[in-house]
Structure formats: structure tokens, C-alpha cells
Amino acid sequence: MKKAYFCTAEELEQRGKDNLPKQFQSGEHLIYSSPATLAFNSPGAEGFGVKRAGLAVPGSIMLIVAPGGCCGRNTSMISSMKEYNNRFFYLCMDETDIVTGRHLKKIPKAVASICESLEKKPSVVMICITCVDALLGTDMERVCRKAEEKAGLPVRPCYMYALTREGRKPPMVHVRQSLYSLLEPGHKKGNVVNLLGYFSPLVDDCELYTLLQEAGVKTIHEISRCEDFEEYKKMSEANFNLVLHPEARFAAEDFHDRLKIPFIELRRLYQIDKIGSQYQAFGAALGIEFHAEEQKKQAQKAIESFRKVCPDPVFAVGGMCKCGSV
């Protein structure tokens, strides 16, 4: 059993930048960074921050309302990616907008103008606003309703409020709820399930697909695998939702309240025995028994292979990067 290595700030200062401990030098060994550290995505990163997440609905576009010198400018990195071509639009705020709030009257006109300029009508317009409107106390729900009347299609808010990150409903929680708010009640099918939580699909050989199919599930919906808006709307046919990330819990509760679709939440675990126990509890809730012995063997084999390649790994646990907007 190895002891955790640590170094105080005072010791680091005494060592100097040219004499850092090897444990802190990523080029010396493999470092695993815990999910807490990986939770942050800078605006220019290619991870799923609020802006990319807000475009998870097929055929959607986004209007970013922000002062030109702050969060709006940071989207240029993402909008240069070919899959987001003609999906990001901007409404720049000036000082007068911030003082008087006149930009709120511009938003419905901007949405209508953008939709008219596109060859294909979008499925939904996501309006992304920043901490500026959080401080102004903007009623974005009302603005979205006005924009819907003007454009004649669904408009939803997407809050990029770093101020609410530690609150009850942080941005990444709210955006997940917005994504599924377009779904309407439909006929339920007993062999359909939705996977909620991530903005990219699970790996194709994930054991969860196999286990669900063994349980009699014929169709597994993930928003990231929906080819078009019509397929997205079929998510309302699910018999139940499977929550894979705690930030999707609010969205699952909204599913339950509006569409009467119950949900089961699976925790993110790393110990093989605990993962197996959770699957057994999940099976008990469905009234079946999962047989995951083969998947367990594969996981153990992967761990053994990793230990051969990296016999002395270093794990960086904890820590959270907070810099800039969400």
C-alpha cells in the first residue's frame, strides 16, 4: 500500500521551478486526473461546455448574446470546427445595451432574421446568454417566448452563467433540461430506453448496450446518436430513462413530470466489484438478472495489461480549475 505523495506550497517555492518533484511532472510518467479536475472545459476547448452542449439537438442553431470582448469571442475556436459551420450566430452587446437592456428587444428580431437567412429552417434556436444578463436579472424565458412568436419555431434559453456554477442548478444542469424540453408526450413502448447524461455516445462495445439488450430492450436512444429531429422526438416513446451522469437528474425529473417517464440512476463507479453490484441492483429493479461475468473478465484483463505497461502510475486526485466563463 503506497502512501499518497504531497508537497506544500512552501516546499515548492524553496525547490524553484527547475527542481519540481517528478510526481508533478507529467512528462515523467502517466498522470490520471480525477473527474473533479476534468469537470472544467474552457470556452476555447473542444470539450462539451455549455455552448457545444446546447447544440446537441439535431438541426439546432445558437444565438450568442454577449459583449464582443468577453465570452462571445471565445466561441470562435468552436465555430471554426466544420460540424458547427453555420450553427453559431452572434448578437453583440454594447454599453448602452448593458445599461438600458435594449438588447432584449433585439433578440426576437435577430432570431427571425437568422432563420429567414438560412436555406433550411432550424429545429430549435438556443439563445446563449452570459453573466451580464445574470447580473441584469434578465427574464430569458419571456424573451424566448417573444422570439418564438416572431420566428415561428421553438426557442430555448441556454445559460452560460459562471455565477451559478456552485448553485442548485448550474449551467450544465440547466442546459441538459433545455435540450429535452422540446419533447412532447407520446405513446410509450415497453422495449425503449433513453440514456441521459452525456453529449457524446458511449463507446460502441460498452457492456451497458449488451446488458440492456439481454433485458429485452430493443431500442436505445442517445441524443448524440439521433440522426435528425424526427429521431430525437422518438425519445418521448421510452419506457424509462437511465441517468448516467448526476447533472442529468433535473432533466430526468422533468421527463417524469411532463412525459410521465420514470428514471433509474446509475452512479459512476470504478471498482469492478462495485460496478457488478450496481448492475445486479439495476437488474433487480427491472425484475431480471444480469450476467456480466464475461465483461468482468475483460475489465480485469484490461487492468492487468495496464499494469504491465505502467507498473508505477501516479494519480492526481481532486482539484478544480476555475478560470473564465463556463
Secondary structure, DSSP 8 states (H G I E B T S, - for coil): --------HHHHHHH-GGG--GGG-GGGS-EEE-HHHHT---TTSSS--HHHHTT-STT-EEEEEEETTTGGGGGHHHHTSGGGTTTEEEEEE-HHHHHH-THHHHHHHHHHHHHHHSSS--S-EEEEE-HHHHHHT--HHHHHHHHHHHHSS-EEEEE--GGGTTSSS-HHHHHHHHHHTT-------TTEEEEES-SS---TT-HHHHHHHHTT--EEE-GGG--SHHHHHGGGG-SEEEE-SGGGHHHHHHIIIII---EEE------HHHHHHHHHHHHHHHTS----HHHHHHHHHHHHHHHHH-SS-EEE-------S--
